[in-house]
């Protein structure tokens, strides 16, 4: 009987040790899952890479589905942190979500490099997207129909652009695309197109026009002189604790230590 009890005790200790090892491994490594805004790709990607480098065994994932989808994903518990390139709406907050502004981003108004137009007023941009101005010649440009490119419904970039220009539900898009990259690529291939895209995502394939004489830049976003700007937001569930790894990432991303990384990715850190 004593021998049987001794064997049971030994087995129980072994199981306990294995369980403890498993818990330790999870604590040291762990995963943080993010989902949402495609405009935040450069910023969140750079932060995720730095986080993994500074936390051995930790895994960071990013699913670029768009702001609306990211907000839904965190609300439904399918990710740790949602990513939105717009502020949360009142009904989203009342449904149990909390926003933390990570950074600010300029929404660049982009045209094809062959387009001679270099500056547009906010009023002209609104008239272009609602169809009141339909030909570039009306603005001193080429005699060509303006091709309106924008983002899909639910996009944080679209929401920010339309709210700032006062064109909600009035834009006459030729194409509604599902990512910032697609907008840039489409405008770069059409000399008559106009679109909008995150400052953080700009490249030489398109030209950003100034708005009311102000060129989009980190400095102009920071001092408020560039009118078309919006926040980059981390979305979490109100009153619910994050996992240990997700909390570590959240603390890092919102700290002063992350400011240089955010700036290098083309956005203006909130801290």
C-alpha positions as CSV (number, residue, x, y, z in Angstrom):
1,X,0.0,0.0,0.0
2,X,2.8,2.4,0.9
3,X,4.5,1.6,-2.5
4,X,1.3,2.4,-4.4
5,X,0.8,5.7,-2.5
6,X,4.5,6.6,-3.3
7,X,3.9,6.0,-7.0
8,X,0.7,8.1,-7.0
9,X,2.5,10.9,-5.2
10,X,5.5,10.7,-7.7
11,X,3.1,10.8,-10.7
12,X,1.2,13.8,-9.2
13,X,4.4,15.7,-8.7
14,X,5.5,15.0,-12.2
15,X,2.2,16.3,-13.6
16,X,2.5,19.4,-11.4
17,X,6.0,20.0,-12.6
18,X,5.0,19.7,-16.3
19,X,2.1,22.1,-15.8
20,X,4.4,24.6,-14.1
21,X,6.8,24.4,-17.0
22,X,4.0,25.0,-19.4
23,X,2.8,28.0,-17.5
24,X,6.3,29.4,-17.4
25,X,6.8,29.0,-21.2
26,X,3.5,30.9,-21.8
27,X,4.5,33.7,-19.5
28,X,7.9,34.1,-21.1
29,X,6.7,34.0,-24.7
30,X,3.0,34.5,-25.5
31,X,1.2,36.1,-28.4
32,X,-0.4,39.5,-29.0
33,X,-2.9,39.6,-31.9
34,X,-3.9,42.9,-33.6
35,X,-6.4,43.5,-36.3
36,X,-7.6,46.5,-38.2
37,X,-6.5,49.6,-40.1
38,X,-4.4,49.1,-43.2
39,X,-3.2,52.7,-42.9
40,X,-1.4,51.8,-39.7
41,X,0.6,49.0,-41.3
42,X,4.0,50.8,-41.2
43,X,3.5,52.1,-37.7
44,X,2.2,48.9,-36.2
45,X,4.6,46.7,-38.1
46,X,7.6,48.7,-36.8
47,X,6.3,48.5,-33.3
48,X,5.6,44.8,-33.5
49,X,9.1,44.1,-34.8
50,X,10.7,46.1,-32.0
51,X,8.5,44.4,-29.4
52,X,9.5,40.9,-30.6
53,X,13.2,41.8,-30.6
54,X,12.9,43.0,-27.0
55,X,10.8,40.1,-25.7
56,X,12.3,36.7,-26.4
57,X,9.8,34.2,-27.4
58,X,6.9,36.7,-27.9
59,X,5.0,36.6,-31.1
60,X,3.2,39.7,-32.6
61,X,0.6,39.3,-35.3
62,X,-1.2,41.9,-37.4
63,X,-4.2,41.3,-39.6
64,X,-4.8,44.2,-42.0
65,X,-8.6,44.1,-42.4
66,X,-9.6,47.8,-42.1
67,X,-10.7,49.9,-39.2
68,X,-14.3,48.7,-39.0
69,X,-13.3,45.1,-39.1
70,X,-10.6,45.6,-36.5
71,X,-13.1,47.2,-34.2
72,X,-15.5,44.3,-34.7
73,X,-12.7,41.8,-34.1
74,X,-11.7,43.2,-30.7
75,X,-15.4,43.6,-29.7
76,X,-16.0,39.9,-30.5
77,X,-12.8,38.8,-28.8
78,X,-11.1,37.6,-31.9
79,X,-8.0,39.7,-31.3
80,X,-6.3,41.4,-28.3
81,X,-6.1,44.9,-29.7
82,X,-8.0,46.5,-32.5
83,X,-6.5,49.1,-34.7
84,X,-8.5,52.1,-36.0
85,X,-7.5,55.1,-38.1
86,X,-10.5,57.0,-36.7
87,X,-11.8,57.8,-33.3
88,X,-14.4,55.5,-31.9
89,X,-18.0,56.5,-32.3
90,X,-20.3,57.0,-29.2
91,X,-22.2,53.8,-29.9
92,X,-18.9,51.8,-30.1
93,X,-17.8,53.2,-26.7
94,X,-21.2,52.5,-25.1
95,X,-20.9,49.0,-26.5
96,X,-17.9,48.4,-24.3
97,X,-14.8,49.6,-26.2
98,X,-12.1,52.0,-25.1
99,X,-9.8,54.0,-27.4
100,X,-6.2,55.1,-26.8
101,X,-4.6,57.5,-29.3
102,X,-1.3,56.1,-30.4
103,X,-0.4,58.7,-33.0
104,X,-1.7,61.2,-35.5
105,X,-1.5,60.8,-39.2
106,X,-2.0,63.2,-42.1
107,X,-4.4,62.1,-44.9
108,X,-2.5,63.0,-48.1
109,X,-4.6,64.1,-51.1
110,X,-2.8,62.3,-54.0
111,X,-2.7,62.6,-57.7
112,X,-0.7,61.1,-60.5
113,X,2.8,62.6,-60.9
114,X,1.9,63.7,-64.4
115,X,-0.9,65.9,-63.1
116,X,0.1,69.6,-63.1
117,X,-2.1,70.5,-60.1
118,X,0.0,71.2,-57.0
119,X,-2.5,72.7,-54.6
120,X,-6.2,72.4,-53.8
121,X,-8.3,74.1,-51.2
122,X,-10.4,72.0,-48.8
123,X,-13.5,73.4,-50.5
124,X,-12.2,72.4,-53.9
125,X,-11.5,68.9,-52.7
126,X,-15.1,68.6,-51.3
127,X,-16.5,69.8,-54.7
128,X,-14.3,67.3,-56.6
129,X,-15.5,64.4,-54.5
130,X,-19.2,65.4,-54.7
131,X,-19.0,65.8,-58.4
132,X,-19.5,69.6,-58.5
133,X,-16.1,69.9,-60.1
134,X,-15.8,67.1,-62.6
135,X,-13.0,68.2,-65.0
136,X,-9.4,69.1,-64.1
137,X,-9.6,72.0,-66.5
138,X,-11.9,73.7,-64.0
139,X,-8.9,73.9,-61.7
140,X,-6.3,75.0,-64.3
141,X,-5.3,71.4,-65.1
142,X,-5.7,69.2,-68.2
143,X,-9.0,68.9,-70.0
144,X,-9.8,65.5,-68.6
145,X,-12.6,64.0,-66.4
146,X,-11.5,63.6,-62.8
147,X,-11.5,59.9,-61.7
148,X,-12.4,59.7,-58.0
149,X,-10.7,56.9,-56.0
150,X,-11.5,56.2,-52.4
151,X,-11.7,53.6,-49.7
152,X,-14.5,51.2,-48.9
153,X,-17.3,51.8,-46.4
154,X,-16.0,51.2,-42.9
155,X,-12.5,52.4,-43.6
156,X,-11.0,54.7,-41.0
157,X,-9.3,56.7,-43.7
158,X,-12.5,57.2,-45.6
159,X,-14.3,58.2,-42.4
160,X,-11.6,60.7,-41.6
161,X,-11.5,62.2,-45.1
162,X,-15.3,62.5,-45.4
163,X,-15.8,64.0,-42.0
164,X,-13.1,66.6,-42.5
165,X,-14.2,67.6,-46.0
166,X,-17.9,67.5,-45.1
167,X,-18.7,64.9,-47.8
168,X,-20.2,62.1,-45.8
169,X,-22.5,59.9,-48.0
170,X,-22.0,62.4,-50.8
171,X,-18.9,61.2,-52.6
172,X,-19.2,59.9,-56.1
173,X,-16.4,57.3,-56.2
174,X,-15.4,55.6,-59.4
175,X,-13.6,53.0,-57.3
176,X,-13.9,52.1,-53.6
177,X,-10.8,50.1,-52.7
178,X,-10.0,47.9,-49.6
179,X,-6.5,49.2,-48.7
180,X,-4.3,52.3,-48.7
181,X,-1.8,50.4,-50.9
182,X,-4.5,49.8,-53.5
183,X,-5.5,53.5,-53.6
184,X,-1.9,54.5,-54.2
185,X,-1.3,51.9,-56.9
186,X,-4.5,52.9,-58.7
187,X,-3.7,56.6,-58.7
188,X,-0.1,55.9,-59.8
189,X,-1.5,54.2,-62.9
190,X,-4.1,56.8,-64.0
191,X,-3.0,60.4,-64.9
192,X,-6.6,61.6,-64.3
193,X,-7.1,60.0,-60.9
194,X,-7.3,61.6,-57.4
195,X,-7.3,59.7,-54.1
196,X,-6.4,60.0,-50.4
197,X,-3.9,58.0,-48.4
198,X,-2.1,57.9,-45.1
199,X,1.0,60.1,-44.9
200,X,2.8,57.1,-43.4
201,X,2.1,55.0,-46.6
202,X,3.2,57.6,-49.3
203,X,5.8,56.7,-51.9
204,X,7.2,58.3,-55.0
205,X,4.7,56.7,-57.3
206,X,2.1,59.4,-56.5
207,X,2.2,63.2,-55.8
208,X,0.7,64.7,-52.7
209,X,-0.9,68.1,-53.4
210,X,-0.8,70.8,-50.7
211,X,-4.1,71.7,-49.1
212,X,-4.8,75.4,-48.7
213,X,-1.1,76.0,-49.3
214,X,0.1,73.6,-46.6
215,X,2.2,70.5,-47.6
216,X,1.4,67.3,-45.7
217,X,4.3,66.5,-43.4
218,X,4.9,65.3,-39.9
219,X,5.6,68.8,-38.7
220,X,2.4,70.2,-40.3
221,X,0.3,67.5,-38.7
222,X,2.0,68.1,-35.3
223,X,1.4,71.9,-35.3
224,X,-2.1,71.5,-36.7
225,X,-1.6,73.6,-39.8
226,X,-2.4,70.6,-42.2
227,X,-6.2,70.3,-42.1
228,X,-6.7,66.7,-43.2
229,X,-5.5,64.6,-40.3
230,X,-6.9,61.9,-38.0
231,X,-5.8,59.7,-35.1
232,X,-4.3,56.2,-35.1
233,X,-6.1,54.4,-32.3
234,X,-5.6,51.3,-30.2
235,X,-9.0,49.7,-29.3
236,X,-9.5,47.5,-26.3
237,X,-12.5,46.0,-24.4
238,X,-13.5,48.3,-21.5
239,X,-12.8,46.8,-18.1
240,X,-11.2,43.6,-19.4
241,X,-7.6,42.9,-18.6
242,X,-5.3,42.2,-21.5
243,X,-3.1,39.1,-21.5
244,X,0.3,39.6,-20.0
245,X,2.0,39.7,-23.4
246,X,-0.7,42.0,-24.9
247,X,-0.4,44.3,-21.9
248,X,3.4,44.4,-22.4
249,X,2.9,45.4,-26.0
250,X,0.3,48.1,-25.2
251,X,2.6,49.6,-22.5
252,X,5.5,49.7,-24.9
253,X,3.6,51.1,-27.8
254,X,2.1,54.0,-25.8
255,X,5.4,54.8,-24.0
256,X,7.9,57.5,-24.8
257,X,10.3,54.7,-25.8
258,X,8.2,54.0,-28.9
259,X,8.1,57.7,-30.1
260,X,11.1,57.4,-32.4
261,X,9.8,54.2,-34.0
262,X,6.4,55.9,-34.7
263,X,8.1,59.0,-36.1
264,X,10.4,56.9,-38.3
265,X,7.3,55.1,-39.7
266,X,5.8,58.5,-40.8
267,X,3.3,59.3,-38.1
268,X,3.3,61.8,-35.2
269,X,3.5,60.1,-31.8
270,X,0.8,61.1,-29.3
271,X,3.3,60.9,-26.4
